[in-house]
């Protein structure tokens, strides 16, 4: 299924250059500095249960497409919040995927899955209703062997480092178990404070109280609340964290006086903030987090622009991260100014900006990152984590921000077996882009080889302090 020249230019001259560049990076170790895989996989190192549990049930890329065509989420085995029955027959779930495989034609999801099928499980037939059971049986047989347990696959995938993402309320017991196991695989955490910095996050008041209980700080006061967050950041650093991650609806920031921040925090704790005040509080907390990063060295990632849980029915039944998050228009120049006025000129601070609004690449993000020492641009993300999205990213940001104000690639995935596939796609697309610059005599090939390695490996390692 996998053509050796996939994603390379159709032009013969550029394709030949891309092949040579790809040879420099194809076998480099994987740096995965931001993602959402489950650390318990590596702590317990238990066999994955079955093909559907591995490939379908946890992957919103897969089931959002099926849901859009009328397939119920229950029939795909996704657990309901109310405990109502869902499909538990893994083979039936797999057959549903196979029956609707045609829906994924031309999508990155199909590319990632077929890469995993062939390179991990040795499958070279296309998934279809006719081949579904045979492919299921082949994957299932593999999963029953020690070579396909999480730690073995981690090593086989040549992963040098993998970062998961946890809430400040997480005790990190799985990361502790990994560390105490003696296994040499490097799995670290990242600090995601959304549940305790977003007044509109479900259970916010209880979350803040739990934060106080974890840290011994009085989180009913503004000073105690900030101290508790600093405490948890330090705790995460003890388990390898080098970054924080912030999934706010917009990029809005604020820099309030202490008195104003205290009053706003008190309203948030009472649950009386208006939507505008909730947005202001989130903006203030981005600035507070940036100041903390300047103190403790954690790299700050800002992932704005997703209208989370757009479908209330799906959210009510299944909860967060079930394929109903939708990109929205996002403004950065004015939104980030309060934060940048405070810390944008700090050379010892790294803030990585992401977007789901591609129109902001050349107009706002590249010029910002091309000026402020504290800013870097994250790769094409989520809905744009595709060959087309990656090409557009390079074309729109390179002319203003160059390559070295970007941070390489991160896969941002929950689907473990897609990690090598996603990194391979990024490496191929970058090599194709560089090949065009070489063919157009805008870059010498020796420079392109250095750049290919930087984009695949060095930039991520440097940006995330790894």
Residue pairs with C-beta under 8 A, 6 or more apart in sequence:
1 114
1 117
1 118
1 124
1 125
1 126
2 114
2 115
2 118
2 119
5 15
5 19
6 428
7 387
7 425
7 428
7 429
7 432
8 14
8 15
8 18
8 19
8 22
8 428
8 431
8 432
8 435
9 15
9 18
9 432
9 435
9 436
11 439
13 439
14 432
14 435
14 436
14 438
14 439
15 435
17 434
17 435
17 438
17 439
17 445
17 448
18 428
18 431
18 432
18 434
18 435
20 445
20 449
21 431
21 434
21 435
21 445
21 448
21 449
21 452
22 427
22 428
22 431
22 452
24 449
24 452
24 453
25 427
25 431
25 452
25 453
25 455
25 456
25 457
26 424
26 427
27 158
28 158
28 427
28 453
28 456
28 457
29 158
29 159
29 160
29 457
30 157
30 158
30 159
30 160
30 162
30 419
30 420
30 423
31 160
31 161
31 408
31 457
31 460
31 461
31 464
31 466
32 159
32 161
32 162
32 163
32 410
32 411
32 419
32 423
33 161
33 163
33 242
33 243
33 410
33 460
33 463
33 464
33 466
34 163
34 165
34 190
34 243
34 245
34 301
34 410
34 411
34 412
34 464
35 162
35 163
35 164
35 165
35 410
35 411
35 412
35 413
35 414
35 419
36 164
36 165
36 412
36 413
36 414
37 162
37 164
37 413
37 414
37 416
37 419
38 164
38 174
38 414
39 164
39 166
39 174
39 175
39 178
39 187
39 189
40 174
41 48
41 150
41 416
42 150
42 151
42 154
42 174
42 178
42 183
42 185
42 187
43 173
43 174
43 175
43 177
43 178
43 181
44 174
44 177
45 149
45 150
45 151
45 183
46 149
46 150
47 143
47 144
47 148
47 149
48 54
48 143
48 148
48 149
48 150
49 90
49 143
50 90
50 140
50 143
51 90
51 94
51 135
51 136
51 139
51 140
51 143
52 77
52 90
52 91
52 93
52 94
52 97
53 77
53 90
54 139
54 143
54 416
54 417
55 62
55 97
55 113
55 116
55 415
55 417
56 62
56 63
56 76
56 77
56 93
56 94
56 97
57 63
57 76
57 77
57 78
57 93
58 414
58 415
59 109
59 414
59 415
59 418
60 321
60 322
60 323
60 414
61 108
61 109
61 112
61 323
61 415
62 76
62 97
62 109
62 113
63 71
63 73
63 76
63 78
63 322
63 323
64 322
64 323
64 324
65 100
65 103
65 104
65 107
65 109
66 76
66 96
66 97
66 100
66 103
67 73
67 314
67 323
69 100
69 103
71 96
71 100
73 86
73 314
73 317
73 318
73 322
74 80
74 84
74 85
74 86
74 87
75 86
75 87
75 92
75 93
75 96
76 87
76 93
76 96
77 86
77 87
77 88
77 90
77 93
78 86
78 318
78 322
79 86
79 318
80 86
80 317
80 318
81 316
81 317
81 318
81 319
82 317
84 317
87 93
90 136
91 133
91 136
94 132
94 136
95 129
95 132
95 133
97 127
97 132
98 127
98 128
98 129
98 131
98 132
98 135
99 129
99 132
101 110
101 126
101 127
101 128
104 110
104 113
107 386
108 385
108 386
108 387
108 425
111 387
111 421
111 425
112 415
112 418
112 421
112 422
112 425
113 127
113 418
113 421
114 126
114 127
115 418
115 420
115 421
115 424
116 417
116 418
116 420
116 421
117 123
117 127
117 135
117 139
118 124
119 420
119 421
120 142
120 148
120 153
120 156
120 417
120 420
121 138
121 139
121 142
122 138
122 142
123 135
123 138
123 139
125 131
125 134
125 135
127 135
142 148
146 152
147 156
150 416
151 183
151 185
153 416
153 417
154 162
154 185
154 187
155 185
157 419
157 420
158 420
159 185
159 419
160 186
161 186
161 187
161 188
161 466
162 185
162 186
162 187
162 188
162 419
163 187
163 188
163 189
163 190
163 241
163 242
163 243
163 464
164 175
164 187
164 188
164 189
164 190
165 189
165 190
165 192
165 245
166 172
166 175
166 189
166 190
166 191
166 192
166 236
167 192
167 193
167 194
167 195
167 196
168 191
168 192
168 193
168 195
168 196
168 211
168 214
168 229
168 232
168 236
169 195
169 196
169 207
169 210
169 211
169 214
170 189
171 214
172 189
172 235
172 236
172 239
175 187
175 188
175 189
175 239
175 240
176 239
178 185
178 187
179 239
186 240
187 240
188 239
188 240
188 241
188 242
189 236
189 239
189 240
189 241
190 236
190 241
190 242
190 243
190 244
190 245
190 301
191 232
191 233
191 236
191 241
191 243
191 244
191 245
191 298
192 244
192 245
192 246
192 247
193 229
193 232
193 244
193 246
193 285
193 289
194 201
194 246
194 247
194 248
195 201
195 203
195 204
195 207
196 204
196 207
196 208
196 211
196 229
197 229
197 246
197 281
197 282
197 285
197 289
198 204
198 248
198 278
198 282
199 268
199 271
199 273
199 277
199 278
199 281
199 282
200 275
200 278
201 207
204 268
204 271
205 269
205 271
208 219
208 225
208 269
209 219
211 217
211 219
211 225
211 228
211 229
211 232
212 218
212 219
212 220
212 224
212 225
212 228
214 228
214 232
215 227
215 228
215 231
215 232
216 231
217 224
217 225
217 227
217 228
217 231
218 224
219 225
219 228
220 269
221 262
222 258
222 261
222 262
222 265
222 266
225 265
226 288
229 288
229 289
229 292
230 292
230 295
230 296
233 241
233 244
233 292
233 296
233 298
234 296
237 296
237 298
241 298
242 297
242 298
242 299
242 464
242 465
242 466
243 298
243 299
243 300
243 301
243 464
243 465
244 289
244 293
244 298
244 299
244 300
244 301
245 301
245 303
246 286
246 289
246 300
246 301
246 302
246 303
246 304
247 303
247 304
247 306
247 308
248 282
248 286
248 302
248 303
248 304
249 279
249 282
249 304
249 305
249 306
249 307
249 308
249 328
250 279
250 304
250 305
250 330
250 331
250 335
251 302
251 304
251 305
251 330
251 331
251 332
251 335
251 336
251 353
252 279
252 280
252 282
252 283
252 286
252 335
253 283
253 284
253 286
253 287
253 335
253 336
253 337
253 338
253 339
254 280
254 283
254 284
254 286
254 287
254 338
255 284
255 287
255 338
255 339
255 341
255 342
256 264
256 280
256 284
261 284
264 273
264 277
264 280
264 281
264 284
265 281
267 273
267 277
268 277
268 278
268 281
273 281
283 335
283 338
286 302
286 339
287 338
287 339
287 342
287 343
289 300
290 300
290 339
290 342
290 343
290 349
290 351
291 342
291 343
292 298
293 299
293 300
293 349
293 350
293 351
294 343
294 346
294 348
294 349
297 348
297 465
299 350
299 351
299 352
299 463
299 464
299 465
300 349
300 350
300 351
300 352
301 351
301 352
301 354
301 378
302 351
302 352
302 353
302 354
303 354
303 378
303 381
304 330
304 354
304 355
304 356
305 327
305 328
305 329
305 330
305 355
305 356
305 357
306 325
306 326
306 327
306 328
306 356
306 382
307 325
307 326
307 327
307 328
308 320
308 325
309 315
309 320
309 324
309 325
310 324
310 325
310 326
311 324
314 322
314 323
314 324
315 322
315 324
321 414
327 356
327 357
327 382
327 383
328 356
328 357
329 357
329 359
330 355
330 356
330 357
330 360
331 360
331 364
332 353
332 355
332 360
332 364
332 365
332 368
333 364
333 368
336 344
336 353
336 368
339 351
340 368
340 372
340 374
340 375
343 349
343 351
343 374
344 372
344 373
344 374
344 375
345 372
345 373
345 374
346 373
346 374
347 373
347 374
349 374
350 374
350 376
350 463
350 465
351 374
351 375
351 376
352 375
352 376
352 377
352 378
352 407
352 463
353 365
353 368
353 369
353 375
353 376
353 377
353 378
354 377
354 378
354 379
354 381
355 361
355 365
355 381
356 381
356 382
356 383
356 384
358 384
358 389
358 392
358 393
358 396
361 392
361 393
361 396
361 397
362 396
362 397
362 399
362 400
365 377
365 397
365 401
366 377
366 396
366 397
366 399
366 400
366 401
366 405
367 400
367 401
368 375
369 375
369 376
369 377
369 397
369 401
369 405
369 406
370 400
370 401
370 402
370 405
375 405
376 405
376 406
376 407
376 463
377 397
377 401
377 405
377 406
377 407
378 406
378 407
378 410
379 385
379 390
379 393
379 406
379 407
379 408
379 409
379 410
379 426
380 386
380 389
380 390
380 392
380 393
381 412
382 412
383 389
384 390
384 392
384 393
385 411
385 412
385 422
386 425
387 425
387 428
387 429
390 425
390 426
390 429
390 430
391 429
391 432
391 433
394 429
394 430
394 433
395 433
397 406
403 451
403 454
403 455
403 459
404 454
404 459
406 455
406 459
407 459
407 460
407 463
407 464
408 454
408 455
408 456
408 457
408 458
408 459
408 460
408 461
408 463
409 422
409 423
409 426
409 427
409 430
409 455
409 456
409 460
410 460
411 418
411 419
411 422
411 423
413 419
413 422
423 456
426 455
426 456
427 452
427 455
427 456
430 452
430 455
430 456
431 452
434 443
434 448
434 451
434 452
435 448
437 443
437 448
438 444
438 445
438 448
443 451
460 466
